[in-house]
Amino acid sequence: MEYIIYCFNFFTPFLIENSLNIITSFFIFVLGWNFSNFAGNFIQQALQISPKIDSTILPILKTLIIWTIRTCILITILSRFGIQTTSIITMLGAAGLAIGLALQGTLQNIAAGIMLLILRPIRTNEYISINNIEDCLVKEIGLFLTTLSYPNGIIIIMPNSTIWGAVIKNFSRTDERRIDIYIPVNYDDSLDKIIEHLTQLIKSNDMVLNKHQSSVNIADYKENYILINVRAWTKSINYSKLKYQLNYQIWEIIKNLNVRESINKTFLINKL
């Protein structure tokens, strides 16, 4: 009880003397906090309209704007209570150094995130493969983490340092990609007829680019079958659609040419 009375007597003069500053600081904090969120969202939405701004940097830019405003608000509030601004900056610098030493791995992620934004080996909405993660979409590159997504909706969160130190396959950086489909056929099958039908197939497809050398050729001679390679260039955005379409159409051609049995035998021999 005596301790409570002591604390009350100790803090009461301070609260009375600084009541106006406390109330003002409270409103500054609330308004400033909300304003920082508004400013970050507003700038992000404004920059999204510009075609010259890479959407990859927008989440990090938004975060930097928000916390820069909040830091200024904190310094303003503390200065109202007579704390020197230089002391605040020195204190923040010392705290930053201590936190940096304690979180070296986190700082590596920040540095890697900055390098990803500057050199841009990956961008948002690009399909990539990295380490053992195949064909995933880059959703967001953050200050610490990068968010990826599988086509089936599974989300993958990776530290930036892991991505920066890995070998990256980028499937979206070029506008065009080549599809390679390999078809095993029996030595007794009519290769000329098969190649003729497959060549006509890729030439008649509107998604196949004519300016590239799309072709049907013998890729290799195996012990029990001949391997035919179908090559077709297309726009990157049409890659999956065209590949699935060609897979089905090629199967229809093979079936109509009565070579289905030989292909099944080939697969059976390979499995054995």
C-alpha positions as CSV (number, residue, x, y, z in Angstrom):
1,M,0.0,0.0,0.0
2,E,2.8,2.4,0.9
3,Y,4.5,1.6,-2.5
4,I,1.3,2.5,-4.4
5,I,1.0,5.8,-2.5
6,Y,4.7,6.5,-3.2
7,C,4.2,5.9,-6.9
8,F,1.1,8.0,-7.0
9,N,2.8,10.9,-5.3
10,F,5.8,10.5,-7.6
11,F,3.9,10.4,-10.9
12,T,1.0,12.8,-10.1
13,P,3.1,16.0,-10.5
14,F,4.5,14.7,-13.8
15,L,1.1,13.8,-15.1
16,I,-0.4,17.2,-14.1
17,E,2.5,19.1,-15.6
18,N,2.6,17.1,-18.9
19,S,-1.1,16.4,-19.2
20,L,-1.4,18.5,-22.3
21,N,1.6,16.9,-23.9
22,I,0.3,13.4,-23.1
23,I,-3.1,14.1,-24.7
24,T,-1.5,15.8,-27.7
25,S,1.0,13.0,-28.1
26,F,-1.7,10.4,-27.9
27,F,-3.6,12.0,-30.8
28,I,-0.4,12.5,-32.8
29,F,0.4,8.8,-32.4
30,V,-3.1,7.6,-33.4
31,L,-3.4,10.0,-36.3
32,G,0.2,9.5,-37.4
33,W,-0.2,5.7,-37.3
34,N,-3.3,5.7,-39.4
35,F,-1.7,8.3,-41.8
36,S,1.3,6.1,-42.3
37,N,-0.9,3.2,-43.4
38,F,-2.9,5.5,-45.7
39,A,0.3,7.0,-47.2
40,G,1.8,3.6,-47.8
41,N,-1.4,2.2,-49.5
42,F,-1.9,5.4,-51.5
43,I,1.6,5.5,-52.9
44,Q,1.5,1.8,-53.7
45,Q,-1.8,2.2,-55.6
46,A,-0.6,5.3,-57.4
47,L,2.6,3.6,-58.6
48,Q,0.8,0.5,-59.7
49,I,-0.8,2.6,-62.5
50,S,2.6,3.6,-64.0
51,P,4.0,1.1,-66.5
52,K,7.5,2.3,-65.8
53,I,7.4,1.1,-62.1
54,D,8.2,-2.6,-61.5
55,S,5.5,-4.1,-59.3
56,T,8.2,-6.1,-57.5
57,I,9.5,-3.2,-55.5
58,L,6.0,-1.9,-54.4
59,P,5.6,-4.0,-51.2
60,I,9.0,-3.1,-49.9
61,L,8.6,0.6,-50.9
62,K,5.3,0.6,-49.0
63,T,6.9,-0.9,-45.9
64,L,9.7,1.6,-46.0
65,I,7.3,4.6,-46.3
66,I,5.1,3.4,-43.5
67,W,8.0,2.8,-41.0
68,T,9.8,6.0,-42.0
69,I,6.7,8.0,-41.1
70,R,6.2,6.1,-37.8
71,T,9.8,6.7,-36.8
72,C,9.4,10.4,-37.4
73,I,6.2,10.3,-35.3
74,L,8.0,8.6,-32.5
75,I,10.8,11.1,-32.5
76,T,8.3,14.0,-32.5
77,I,6.4,12.6,-29.5
78,L,9.6,12.0,-27.5
79,S,10.9,15.5,-28.3
80,R,7.7,17.0,-26.8
81,F,8.8,15.6,-23.4
82,G,12.1,17.4,-23.6
83,I,14.2,14.5,-24.9
84,Q,16.9,15.7,-27.3
85,T,16.5,14.6,-30.9
86,T,20.2,13.9,-31.2
87,S,19.9,11.6,-28.2
88,I,17.0,9.8,-29.8
89,I,18.9,9.3,-33.0
90,T,21.9,8.1,-31.1
91,M,19.8,5.7,-29.1
92,L,18.1,4.3,-32.2
93,G,21.5,3.9,-33.9
94,A,22.8,2.0,-30.9
95,A,19.7,-0.1,-30.7
96,G,19.9,-0.8,-34.4
97,L,23.5,-2.0,-34.1
98,A,22.7,-4.3,-31.2
99,I,19.7,-5.7,-33.0
100,G,21.8,-6.1,-36.1
101,L,24.5,-8.1,-34.3
102,A,21.8,-10.3,-32.7
103,L,20.0,-10.9,-36.0
104,Q,22.8,-11.4,-38.5
105,G,20.8,-14.0,-40.5
106,T,17.8,-11.6,-40.7
107,L,20.2,-8.8,-42.1
108,Q,21.4,-11.3,-44.7
109,N,17.8,-11.7,-45.8
110,I,17.4,-7.9,-46.0
111,A,20.6,-7.6,-48.0
112,A,19.5,-10.4,-50.3
113,G,16.1,-8.8,-50.7
114,I,17.7,-5.5,-51.8
115,M,19.9,-7.4,-54.3
116,L,16.8,-9.2,-55.7
117,L,15.2,-5.8,-56.2
118,I,18.2,-4.2,-57.8
119,L,19.3,-7.0,-60.1
120,R,15.8,-8.5,-60.5
121,P,16.6,-12.1,-61.4
122,I,12.9,-12.7,-60.5
123,R,9.9,-10.5,-60.5
124,T,6.3,-10.8,-59.3
125,N,4.0,-12.9,-61.6
126,E,6.9,-14.8,-63.1
127,Y,7.1,-18.6,-63.1
128,I,10.4,-20.0,-61.8
129,S,12.1,-23.1,-60.5
130,I,14.5,-22.9,-57.6
131,N,16.3,-25.7,-55.7
132,N,13.7,-28.5,-55.5
133,I,10.7,-26.2,-56.1
134,E,9.4,-26.6,-59.6
135,D,7.1,-24.3,-61.6
136,C,6.0,-21.9,-59.0
137,L,4.7,-18.3,-59.3
138,V,6.4,-15.4,-57.6
139,K,3.7,-13.7,-55.6
140,E,5.7,-11.1,-53.6
141,I,9.3,-10.2,-52.8
142,G,9.4,-8.8,-49.3
143,L,12.1,-7.2,-47.2
144,F,12.8,-10.5,-45.4
145,L,10.9,-13.2,-47.2
146,T,9.7,-14.1,-50.7
147,T,6.3,-15.7,-51.3
148,L,5.8,-18.3,-54.0
149,S,2.8,-20.2,-55.1
150,Y,2.3,-23.6,-56.8
151,P,-0.4,-23.9,-59.5
152,N,-2.5,-26.0,-57.1
153,G,-2.7,-23.1,-54.7
154,I,0.0,-24.1,-52.1
155,I,1.9,-21.1,-50.8
156,I,5.7,-21.4,-50.2
157,I,7.6,-18.8,-48.0
158,M,11.3,-18.7,-48.5
159,P,14.0,-16.5,-46.9
160,N,15.5,-14.0,-49.4
161,S,19.0,-15.3,-48.7
162,T,18.1,-18.8,-49.8
163,I,16.8,-17.5,-53.1
164,W,19.8,-15.2,-53.7
165,G,22.2,-18.1,-53.2
166,A,20.4,-20.6,-55.4
167,V,20.3,-21.3,-59.1
168,I,17.1,-19.9,-60.6
169,K,15.3,-21.1,-63.7
170,N,13.1,-18.3,-65.0
171,F,10.4,-19.5,-67.4
172,S,8.7,-16.1,-67.9
173,R,11.6,-13.7,-68.6
174,T,11.5,-14.3,-72.4
175,D,8.3,-13.8,-74.5
176,E,8.7,-17.1,-76.3
177,R,9.4,-20.7,-75.3
178,R,10.0,-24.0,-77.1
179,I,7.9,-27.1,-76.4
180,D,9.7,-30.5,-76.8
181,I,7.6,-33.6,-76.9
182,Y,9.2,-37.0,-77.3
183,I,7.3,-39.9,-78.8
184,P,8.6,-43.5,-78.9
185,V,7.6,-45.5,-82.0
186,N,8.3,-49.1,-83.1
187,Y,10.9,-49.8,-85.7
188,D,8.2,-51.4,-87.8
189,D,6.0,-48.3,-87.9
190,S,5.8,-46.0,-90.9
191,L,8.0,-43.2,-89.8
192,D,7.4,-41.1,-92.9
193,K,3.6,-41.1,-92.3
194,I,4.0,-40.4,-88.6
195,I,6.4,-37.4,-89.2
196,E,4.1,-36.1,-92.0
197,H,1.0,-36.1,-89.8
198,L,2.9,-34.5,-86.8
199,T,4.4,-31.8,-89.0
200,Q,1.0,-30.9,-90.4
201,L,-0.3,-30.8,-86.9
202,I,2.1,-28.2,-85.6
203,K,1.9,-26.1,-88.8
204,S,-1.9,-25.9,-88.6
205,N,-1.9,-24.8,-84.9
206,D,-2.4,-21.0,-84.5
207,M,-0.5,-20.9,-81.2
208,V,2.7,-22.2,-82.9
209,L,5.0,-19.4,-84.0
210,N,5.9,-19.7,-87.7
211,K,9.0,-17.5,-87.5
212,H,10.8,-20.1,-85.5
213,Q,11.9,-23.5,-86.9
214,S,9.3,-25.8,-85.4
215,S,10.0,-29.3,-86.6
216,V,9.5,-33.1,-86.2
217,N,12.7,-35.1,-86.3
218,I,14.2,-38.4,-85.2
219,A,15.8,-37.7,-81.9
220,D,17.5,-41.0,-81.1
221,Y,17.6,-44.7,-81.8
222,K,17.0,-46.9,-78.8
223,E,17.2,-50.7,-78.5
224,N,13.5,-51.3,-78.8
225,Y,12.1,-48.1,-80.3
226,I,12.8,-44.9,-82.2
227,L,12.4,-41.6,-80.4
228,I,10.7,-38.8,-82.3
229,N,11.0,-35.2,-81.2
230,V,8.3,-32.7,-81.8
231,R,9.5,-29.1,-81.4
232,A,7.1,-26.1,-81.4
233,W,7.8,-22.5,-80.4
234,T,5.0,-20.5,-78.8
235,K,4.3,-17.4,-76.6
236,S,5.3,-18.0,-73.0
237,I,1.7,-17.4,-71.9
238,N,0.5,-20.2,-74.2
239,Y,3.1,-22.7,-73.2
240,S,1.0,-25.0,-70.9
241,K,-2.1,-24.7,-73.0
242,L,-0.4,-25.6,-76.2
243,K,1.6,-28.5,-74.6
244,Y,-1.5,-30.1,-73.2
245,Q,-3.3,-29.6,-76.5
246,L,-0.4,-31.1,-78.5
247,N,-0.2,-34.1,-76.1
248,Y,-3.8,-34.9,-76.8
249,Q,-3.7,-34.4,-80.5
250,I,-0.5,-36.4,-80.9
251,W,-2.1,-39.3,-79.1
252,E,-5.1,-39.1,-81.5
253,I,-2.8,-39.2,-84.5
254,I,-0.8,-42.1,-83.1
255,K,-4.0,-44.0,-82.3
256,N,-5.4,-43.4,-85.8
257,L,-2.2,-44.6,-87.4
258,N,-2.4,-47.9,-85.6
259,V,0.8,-47.6,-83.7
260,R,-0.7,-47.5,-80.3
261,E,0.2,-51.2,-79.6
262,S,3.8,-50.7,-80.4
263,I,4.0,-47.7,-78.0
264,N,2.5,-49.7,-75.2
265,K,5.0,-52.5,-75.9
266,T,7.8,-49.9,-75.8
267,F,6.7,-48.6,-72.4
268,L,6.3,-52.1,-71.1
269,I,9.8,-53.0,-72.2
270,N,11.2,-49.8,-70.5
271,K,9.5,-50.7,-67.3
272,L,10.9,-54.2,-67.3
